[in-house]
Amino acid sequence: MTFVHKIATRKDTMAIKALMAASMAKLLPDVLNPSQVERSTESMGLDTQLLDDGTYFLIYEGETLVGCGGWSRRRTLYGGNHTAGRDDDLADPKSESAKIRAMYTHPNHTRRGIGKLILSLGEDAARHEGFKAIELGATASGILLYEKCGYKVIEDLTKPDQDGISVPIILMTKRL
C-alpha cells in the first residue's frame, strides 16, 4: 500500500498528539534512558503554529495515520507550544534556513520511508518559498535518517538541566 498525505489543521490535534505519544513511548526508550525519556517532553510535542501556518503533514496508509511532521518558515528550531526559547518570527528565505519540525512515526510503521517522505515534502515546500537551506534539531532516534538524507551535523545543542539530565538535540543542516 502507498502513503498519502494531507495538510494538518487544528481539527487533527487529538490524532497528532496520540501519534506523538505512541511514538515517544515506544521508540525513545530504544535510544534514551528513562530519565531522558521523561524529560524529552520538554523539548518535543505539538507546535500548533505549524498547523495554523499549513506546514504540517499527516501521512496515511489507507485510513491509518502512520506519521506526521512538517517544516516551518519561522525561526523556532524545535519544541511544542510549551517549549522555552521559542521565536515565532518569520525567517528570511534569502539569509536564513527553513526548519524541519516535529517528525513522528507510529511505532508499528517504522523503517518504511515515512520519515523520508516527510523530509521530501518539507524540503520541496521550503524550496518553493525561496529557502536555500533547511535545518533541524535532531533527536537521538533521527540522526541516522537525517544523515542518509543529506543533512550534516553543525552543532550539539544538548544542555543538561538543573538535575544534570540532558536530552540530545543536534543541529543539522542541508542545502536545498
Secondary structure as UniProt FT lines:
FT   STRAND          3..7
FT   HELIX           10..12
FT   HELIX           13..27
FT   HELIX           28..30
FT   HELIX           34..39
FT   HELIX           40..42
FT   HELIX           48..53
FT   STRAND          56..61
FT   TURN            62..63
FT   STRAND          64..72
FT   TURN            81..82
FT   TURN            84..85
FT   TURN            93..95
FT   STRAND          98..105
FT   HELIX           107..109
FT   HELIX           114..128
FT   TURN            129..130
FT   STRAND          133..138
FT   TURN            140..142
FT   HELIX           143..148
FT   TURN            149..150
FT   STRAND          152..156
FT   TURN            162..163
FT   STRAND          170..175
//
